């Protein structure tokens, strides 16, 4: 169904970005801040409204036909490639659009309060709106190329916003790091697109292109495929699932353009014959589907901060806190999850691929959760928590539970945005202090922030009936029940690792809550606190405590009523607390759209999303655990959530328990080793620095030396060589060429000089010669002719 | 006197002698007048040849006409040459030795 007004969804934030980018500076100077932030809030709100209209439109359609399209223009009709610049909205896109526009609009509202002392807030809102535009293009893109435009656009905005306070070197470096690490992933994305496009074409044999043969073979293959029931293929390896039909089979009609739109591809690959031929295709001895998927997933790993490309996300906390909430928690980093869910028809084709996604996801979940234990910077804790939660989402999409991944994506957007915005509120109140050891006791001072933060903590920990409970529990259950994980122990191993990560999540989130909100405020007197005594030894970077530029801190100080050093923090303005309340409420209630089927209640989200994933549904297998196992797992999940909570409460509440400080101060080498290993994030950054950054630097030095000695040497060598040649040439010119020319002249001059003697001007001499000549001629005439 | 005894050869020898005398005069005299006179002698030697051959061919009028034409030409030539000599005479300070007029530049 063609719906032209779909374009309004990305267009409205783009207009906002253009307005603030082109006129925002002058409007702010003339009409004050509302001239900047009102359009910046209203235009994303328009997007939200249009999304709601699209929702109603979709709702009116039959579930199988829920697809709205908006063809803007033909973009790259090159050869057989048909890439249109078109937007498409199906139920999955709609969920993403809702999350992006809703959370995005709220965060814009929040930013009004948060950025009220920022002189160039027009720049901030311009970037934020631009980000909304790029993100909406990403999720609305009808094909890979449009998606890639959004994909790169969000990367750009992320870079711009991380380095928003670019005057401080640390922020600029963090932005660069995010950009460079993301390039690694984007490289994989592009290769994946190219390889997929290639894979749907004919084949290369040696170096010769072979168009696919006649269509008759398709029918034979389809028959062979249809003859194999699905029950038989359940326990077979991926390569055996395809019946051995006549080779090769065609994937495309002759002369037909290859559409790279997601829906056309998904529909195409639902045909068993096409799917079989596609799955059997190999490139360099590797299964093509697996290779494409791994490359796409590399893009997802970069964008969604998975091991080993997660390192940029914690550093990205250098940006303003609303940016962290919007880009690095709620929306952009989930783009990888969205992509895998969007490409479910591709990822479900290979067990290896699904296992790979699951494995990366669960390792990331566990790894990042463990780093979160000992971080002191409140935003760093949330950053590692985000990485960990993204890992959970990849577990979900890895085991084929795509709707669960999207579900967790949505609930995570709510509670993690709430947590980040709450931390922003705290940071603002504590005068841009981010170290949790200098906070404490804020529950009495900032009640709204405290309860919303607590609600979001409950949700992320998975307390019963909160949103995180439903989504995370469903992920763990689906992982446990996964039938296509090729790891030893199958889904149970994944479940076990995920459960440990969930326990850790609960622990470190409540640790951050109790360190921040319970006990007494330690802000003013912090440097003398014993808790801080070990900080220099632990290598804590003092600059990390102040995430904002000096200019902002200077602007911040004179504001009365907001307190200055020595005064207690006060609750944030209403634009902040209102947003926190909405998100806190959604953190608690947002899970109600996806209640577990075990409870025999309608699961709206699943029914909504099912048509999108039905193409891959037949390929996703269940291990066949019954409802008893599911109930048991649910109980274990609840136990883990409460276990983490009790542990954190016991250790950190009111700073009453001396154990953490005692452990930190302990000189036991094992404790110290573990602490410094985890505190320093397993030294991954240092390893990357040593291997990649220094590797590049060594390469640079090598290139420099090569350039200096070899290339320059060659260049410098040619100079004397050419000079010699030129000298030789000059001599040749002077001697030989000039000699020939001058010699001619000299010859003729000499002849002339000799002949001039004859021209005496004496008449009688001429006559004499004439007579002599005549006589000679006559004589000769007689001698020779007679 | 038998005119037939005086044959063509006599005339030719005479004419050649006359021509040679004119030539020698031409080559040896330094004054321009002498040179002119040498030229006249040579022309007349040639004229005698013409007339002699005309007579020899049975009074062919063509030879006589040629001789007359040559005489007229010689007169014209003499007048032109005398005009040049007058110019030389003035230019060369009342001398008309031909050696001094060795360059054609004025």
Interface residues (C-beta under 8 A of the other chain):
Chain A: X760 X761 X762 X763 X764 X767 X768 X771
Chain B: X23 X26 X27 X28 X35 X98 X99 X101 X102 X103 X104
